[in-house]
């Protein structure tokens, strides 16, 4: 096939080509290196106590033997995963391993498809009350999808098969439906994600605002006068159309609706889980484990070493502080970035990826790919902020993390501080990237209001 | 527990048949048997009984009051306590003494049947009371047996005594594999005996010798024994089983430090070609070694413990040596001796010292002395290892070998600490014969972090003349830094696995027990020296993120030109200008002429330049 034809195939169906290539890459990796999935499953950077595939197998074993898998300290994952995985052949066999890889590849493809749709919807650029002055610099949907699919973190996480891949898939699904204005579906998807691992709960306010924004846009579109027929023409004209507030849904009622849907979905999921299991013991086992951190297995986050070294008298206090700290971001992001709800959601995902108790690189890979949805503001952070040092720190952490873990655990020539120092550098790099993006998003919004400030030195007051 | 009770029923019947109450209220026995490799097995057994009715009335005669009151207070109906050290080398020493039923895993092991009571927490309270009181009585760290170290095996143990209300009793089992058993545990043990170790065979029990043994185990077993429902006695059996290295124990007290033997005293193998004045290849020792009770234990038996009611017999010594072996009994009194092909028995009724001495002797036996052991081939061999490397994960691997020509049913019990997290889905069995082995029954209680240990019981049939290997993988947890012992890098002890070989009605009538060695589990360790540093560094990173994010969130942007300069910055600028002015002035003053006029001119020039600059602005 000549290169031009190949290129044209890509230009005509970019999504199909990308998804096909990504699926081939994952399955080929698993076939060519049959030991690779098991090796990655054992890596602390990918598998944590709350998402490890090996622990899922243990839970499955107990479940199939008729024991309560939550009456023990090993398995802390959502109950509804058990019947799903008990349908698959045992992962100890070659066929079972391949089936699980195919399942996780499918999840990755779903996530990629969602990211593609989010990027296409343009929700990052345009909202009800805000239009980015840099919308012509937005990254194409195909490149953002490609960044997600061929991101080494995502590929490794897919082969390591942690159950947080389910969380990312449902989070992406929720965001994509929120960008389409499908409130019920979006809320339901985020409820499933929160059910699987607790922290997507923090995304609910941002997703709610995103839904509200999209619903309002749709309502105003429907009632709009005929001279502005499509939304894009309105945007290009940059005309602020007066919107009849009476036709808009009331925010309080809308919030109540979303909360009720979320609570209902969660209740249904929990009741369904209870029906499968002999007791309610899964609730403390699944949801209290990330809250109280009984298992201090190393991971690339900041919690584990802190709570190893914490004095017993202060343990509960600092657990509370850490959780309050994570909670503290959700609402302020929504308040300040109310005009760009997708940015608020993406930044909150970043906070979760950095500060969650059992951090893993799968979440970071997903967040870094979602960050590209805000690609139009990257020029601001590269001009005014510290993007290069942050990326260098992330690369440094990526390369030295596994090496220092090996020095500590296997070689015995380094101690725990080596790996701890690297997790600090890694978190710091991600945090700087998060802060820079926040700066860029805010400055972009400010420049929309004050176009004369473009490219000038500014102060914060 | 009900299942356990049902399973226990045949054994209950068996025990009523076999364990007929001893006729003597107090009985002591010594069993001596030389073992291959220059070792001597010595098994001491002291049995005392008291009628259950007088025990309930707090009337103790032969039964130790200190222990009896603890048992009564904690409603313990049957107690088994073990202190053990070393390893029984069953490949050369053969089957274990007393069928392994009076043996414990390395360290301290305790299991007891305690009355459950009505309230839900009462059992735990009684168990905790029992281990804490025994901890004080035996100077052992038994009080560290908390919920995380306690388990309730379902099928591994059965009550040895007769219990009329077994449904109300619960079995609790705890082990302390890292406990170092020593003289401080022997002294209270001897104090429970009626003669306190001053007379009778217990006078041989000297801490220096006992704890110098290659293998030693002390046991205390309390059980009720009934011949009829209303004729019950409470029996306490105390045993000490040791295997001594004869040569090492006979080292004279005045010269206890092992020194190389002078070359003149070593019997050399003169057939070696390099044999010369200064080179010697030690000759292999042939025949039987010399040993005597007074040399091995430091002193002869001091009289007897005169508690027998009829006064005819107070203790019995059983010596397992071949018929041809010369045995000299040195005593002033009368002893009765019965002798047969492989063993001799001595009953000693009188209050005399007694010593037994066996001279060096070459016996004309068909087999080499090393290949012979007074004990038969063991019912089963068991060993267990940790596989893998690194401090993240590992595997457990147990090998069970059945040397007998018939298949045997066993129960394999493992009580693992919570910080070893086994993955039961990786549990595999492999038989040497290639046949598929499956556990017939499996009882599994997974661990709960810091609350409960793992308990695994497997019932497996080991085919005749074959080996069954079982293995599973586990993960090593990392603990909080306060949970590590001071010697954290030594590793953590994993209790021995207990193997119960179930009695096969045609071949053996009693269950045998054996225990593997305990294991050392290295865990990953944090840096113990820097809790403050970690708290500070992590908090800094979090504060950095929180600070910069909220800095952006709460403040708004403004053009730099719109912002009035802050008063501090203005002041700073003034200071800077002043310094700059001084710096510019100073060189001018140096290289210029010394006259005042010139200085003035310079000053004017300086002013002019400043003006020019102002114009530019």
HADDOCK unambig.tbl for C-alpha pairs under 7 A between the chains (distance, minus, plus):
assign (segid A and resid 57 and name CA) (segid B and resid 425 and name CA) 6.84 0.50 0.50
assign (segid A and resid 58 and name CA) (segid B and resid 423 and name CA) 5.91 0.50 0.50
assign (segid A and resid 58 and name CA) (segid B and resid 424 and name CA) 6.48 0.50 0.50
assign (segid A and resid 58 and name CA) (segid B and resid 425 and name CA) 5.49 0.50 0.50
assign (segid A and resid 61 and name CA) (segid B and resid 425 and name CA) 5.66 0.50 0.50
assign (segid A and resid 71 and name CA) (segid B and resid 446 and name CA) 6.98 0.50 0.50
assign (segid A and resid 72 and name CA) (segid B and resid 446 and name CA) 4.83 0.50 0.50
assign (segid A and resid 72 and name CA) (segid B and resid 447 and name CA) 5.19 0.50 0.50
assign (segid A and resid 72 and name CA) (segid B and resid 448 and name CA) 4.87 0.50 0.50
assign (segid A and resid 73 and name CA) (segid B and resid 447 and name CA) 5.66 0.50 0.50
assign (segid A and resid 73 and name CA) (segid B and resid 448 and name CA) 4.41 0.50 0.50
assign (segid A and resid 73 and name CA) (segid B and resid 449 and name CA) 5.50 0.50 0.50
assign (segid A and resid 294 and name CA) (segid B and resid 449 and name CA) 6.70 0.50 0.50
assign (segid A and resid 296 and name CA) (segid B and resid 478 and name CA) 5.90 0.50 0.50
assign (segid A and resid 296 and name CA) (segid B and resid 479 and name CA) 6.73 0.50 0.50
assign (segid A and resid 297 and name CA) (segid B and resid 477 and name CA) 6.44 0.50 0.50
assign (segid A and resid 297 and name CA) (segid B and resid 478 and name CA) 5.89 0.50 0.50
assign (segid A and resid 302 and name CA) (segid B and resid 538 and name CA) 6.62 0.50 0.50
assign (segid A and resid 306 and name CA) (segid B and resid 534 and name CA) 6.15 0.50 0.50
assign (segid A and resid 306 and name CA) (segid B and resid 535 and name CA) 6.03 0.50 0.50
assign (segid A and resid 306 and name CA) (segid B and resid 538 and name CA) 6.85 0.50 0.50
assign (segid A and resid 308 and name CA) (segid B and resid 479 and name CA) 6.66 0.50 0.50
assign (segid A and resid 308 and name CA) (segid B and resid 480 and name CA) 4.27 0.50 0.50
assign (segid A and resid 308 and name CA) (segid B and resid 481 and name CA) 5.56 0.50 0.50
assign (segid A and resid 309 and name CA) (segid B and resid 480 and name CA) 6.52 0.50 0.50
assign (segid A and resid 309 and name CA) (segid B and resid 481 and name CA) 5.64 0.50 0.50
assign (segid A and resid 309 and name CA) (segid B and resid 531 and name CA) 4.77 0.50 0.50
assign (segid A and resid 309 and name CA) (segid B and resid 534 and name CA) 6.98 0.50 0.50
assign (segid A and resid 310 and name CA) (segid B and resid 531 and name CA) 6.49 0.50 0.50
assign (segid A and resid 336 and name CA) (segid B and resid 553 and name CA) 6.36 0.50 0.50
assign (segid A and resid 409 and name CA) (segid B and resid 390 and name CA) 5.60 0.50 0.50
assign (segid A and resid 409 and name CA) (segid B and resid 391 and name CA) 5.16 0.50 0.50
assign (segid A and resid 409 and name CA) (segid B and resid 392 and name CA) 6.44 0.50 0.50
assign (segid A and resid 409 and name CA) (segid B and resid 524 and name CA) 6.58 0.50 0.50
assign (segid A and resid 410 and name CA) (segid B and resid 390 and name CA) 4.29 0.50 0.50
assign (segid A and resid 410 and name CA) (segid B and resid 391 and name CA) 6.42 0.50 0.50
assign (segid A and resid 415 and name CA) (segid B and resid 527 and name CA) 6.81 0.50 0.50
assign (segid A and resid 416 and name CA) (segid B and resid 526 and name CA) 5.15 0.50 0.50
assign (segid A and resid 416 and name CA) (segid B and resid 527 and name CA) 6.11 0.50 0.50
assign (segid A and resid 417 and name CA) (segid B and resid 527 and name CA) 6.70 0.50 0.50
assign (segid A and resid 428 and name CA) (segid B and resid 541 and name CA) 6.39 0.50 0.50
assign (segid A and resid 431 and name CA) (segid B and resid 545 and name CA) 5.83 0.50 0.50
assign (segid A and resid 435 and name CA) (segid B and resid 548 and name CA) 6.63 0.50 0.50
assign (segid A and resid 435 and name CA) (segid B and resid 549 and name CA) 5.78 0.50 0.50
assign (segid A and resid 439 and name CA) (segid B and resid 552 and name CA) 6.55 0.50 0.50
assign (segid A and resid 453 and name CA) (segid B and resid 559 and name CA) 6.47 0.50 0.50
assign (segid A and resid 457 and name CA) (segid B and resid 559 and name CA) 6.34 0.50 0.50
assign (segid A and resid 457 and name CA) (segid B and resid 560 and name CA) 5.63 0.50 0.50
assign (segid A and resid 458 and name CA) (segid B and resid 557 and name CA) 6.43 0.50 0.50
assign (segid A and resid 458 and name CA) (segid B and resid 558 and name CA) 5.55 0.50 0.50
assign (segid A and resid 458 and name CA) (segid B and resid 559 and name CA) 4.40 0.50 0.50
assign (segid A and resid 458 and name CA) (segid B and resid 560 and name CA) 4.61 0.50 0.50
assign (segid A and resid 459 and name CA) (segid B and resid 557 and name CA) 5.64 0.50 0.50
assign (segid A and resid 459 and name CA) (segid B and resid 558 and name CA) 5.29 0.50 0.50
assign (segid A and resid 459 and name CA) (segid B and resid 559 and name CA) 6.02 0.50 0.50
assign (segid A and resid 459 and name CA) (segid B and resid 560 and name CA) 5.34 0.50 0.50
assign (segid A and resid 460 and name CA) (segid B and resid 555 and name CA) 5.80 0.50 0.50
assign (segid A and resid 460 and name CA) (segid B and resid 556 and name CA) 5.39 0.50 0.50
assign (segid A and resid 460 and name CA) (segid B and resid 557 and name CA) 4.54 0.50 0.50
assign (segid A and resid 460 and name CA) (segid B and resid 558 and name CA) 6.13 0.50 0.50
assign (segid A and resid 461 and name CA) (segid B and resid 555 and name CA) 5.32 0.50 0.50
assign (segid A and resid 461 and name CA) (segid B and resid 556 and name CA) 5.49 0.50 0.50
assign (segid A and resid 461 and name CA) (segid B and resid 557 and name CA) 6.25 0.50 0.50
assign (segid A and resid 461 and name CA) (segid B and resid 558 and name CA) 6.94 0.50 0.50
